[in-house]
Amino acid sequence: MARIVSLGSALQDIYLVDHDDLVATSIGDTAIFGKVLVGSKVDIDRISYEVGGGGVNSAITFARNGHESIFMGNISRDSAGAAIIRRLDREGVDSSYVKFLERKTTGTSVVLLDTKSGERTILTCRGASEQFGNFEAKDLELIEPDWLYVTTLRGDLDTLEKFFRKAKELNIKVMFNPGVGELAHPKELLRLLKFVDVLNVNKEEASKLVPGVVLTELLYHLNGYVPTAIITDGAMGGIAGDGSEIYRFGIYEDVRIKDATGAGDAFGSGFLAAICSGKSFRSALIFASANSTSVVAKIGANRGAMTGREKLHPMPIQKI
C-alpha cells in the first residue's frame, strides 16, 4: 500500500440526461445540441448528481485500490461542498487537508449529456477550485506521502513549483497531468519537468511541449525531460516509455461510451494505482486502459473506477 496525495480540483457535476432534445447536430466542422432553442422549455429524462474534478477523481481511484489516499483541494461550505466531503468519506479518502474558502461557491459543472451518442457539453463555474495559492507545500512534511499526484492547478505555476520542489526535497515521487492553464506556458512548464517522475499527457498536449508529429517522436523528446512519459491518443490508444521499456498500446475494450468525463483522470490515476500495488510497467498500462474504459461506460467521472481486484482480459499492447 502506498500513501498518495492528490492535489487538484473538486467539483459537483450535475448531469442533465436526455435521449432526444440534446441530440448533436452538425454545422460545418462543429456540432451543437440542435433541438435546444433559445427561450424554449425542454423536458429532460433525468438529473444525476455526481462529484468530480481531477483531484477528486484520482483520489477515489487510489482509495478503491487500497492505497492511503489524501485529497488536497478547495471547496466552500455549501451543499455542493458537503456532497463532495460525503463522497470522499464514503470512498475512504482522507479529506483533512481540504480547505474551505469564504465568499466562494464550490466548483460546479452542469453536464448536458446525450445518451444516444455519449456526447456532452459541460458548463463549469470553477468557484473555489479556481485557485490553489492558499496551499502550503510544507504540509507534505506532515503527510509524508510516497507519491504526489497533481492534476491541473489552473496555470498556477508558482504553487506548482513550490510543491514540486518540496517533493524533491523530501524524496517524494511526482506524477503530473497538466491542463490547459499549464500548457499555455510551455517554456516554464518544461523547466518544471525536472521535478516530475511520471508525465501523463495526450497527443495534442505533448505536441505543445516538444517537437514531433508521430507518437514515437513525441515520446522520445519527452523522455529527455522526464524518466517516464505516457502519451494517450484517444481511440488510437497511446505510447509509453520509462527509459528501459517502450510500449505501444491500443484501447482496452470497444465499449459504448455513456460519458467520457474523467477518462483521462481514470487512465493516469489507474496507472499510478497499479504501479503502487507492485504491478509491472506493462501491467500498469493495461490496468490504466481498463480503468478508463470502465469509467466511460458509466455516467459520472469516477463511478466506474476499478479496485484492482478485477480479472482483466488481454488487450493490444506491444513492446517496441
Protein Blocks (a to p, Z undefined) as FASTA:
>chain_A
ZZdddddddddddddddfklmpccdehjbccdfklcghiacddfbdcdddedjklmmmmm
mmmnopacdddddddddfklmmmmmmmmmnopafklpccdehiacddddddddfknopac
ddddfklmlpcklpcfklmmmnopabdcdddeehpaklmmmmmmmmmmnopacdddddfk
lmmmmmlmmmmmmmpfbdcddfklmmmmpgcjbfmlmmmmmmmmbmbdcddehjnopadd
ehjaccddddfbdcddfblghklmmmmmmmmmmmmnopafklmmmmmmmmmmmmmmpgcj
klmpcehlaccdddddddZZ
